[in-house]
């Protein structure tokens, strides 16, 4: 029983470490062939947004908005993939049932 508790405690520490690493790791997403680039953390927090001046048309702000949404969406997909890589094996070690609040 003691060994099982030690394993659970180690898994909990590993999970906390992986979550901390995710919060500090930045991933990018882009749209419009690189006209708009978004940077998010591995936990999904938006950290940066770069808009190429070529993407800015005062007569068509709707397209720019669509490009921004697409870039942020792409960055978040990359963040979710990173979460799967970092946390997926830990979740399986917890019985494969996943971890509440995480997308797997």
ABEGO torsion letter per residue (X at the ends): XAAAAAAAAAAAAAAAAAAAAAAABBBBBBBGGGABBBBBBAAGBBABBBBBAAABBAABAAAAAAAAAAAAAAAAAAAAAAAAAAAAAAAAAAGGAEBBGBAX
